[in-house]
Amino acid sequence: MTTFLFDVALYGSLRVKASSEEEALENLKNLLDCADVNFGSWPDGSPATGEVSLYDKGFELVDQFKDE
């Protein structure tokens, strides 16, 4: 059996609580700096894991919520 390593681009959304957008972005960058991720399992039941880092080419703020 051979293991293949692919570099893939993923699209996702994360909610980050912070006092400002700048703080939220900094927290997000720190969290996802080579973070371990679990994608569930492969068809044979073994875990599908990997590492993720941010592609630092810009971020899009989708929405903003105030805690009540």
Helices and strands as residue ranges (DSSP letters): H 21-31, E 35-41, E 47-52
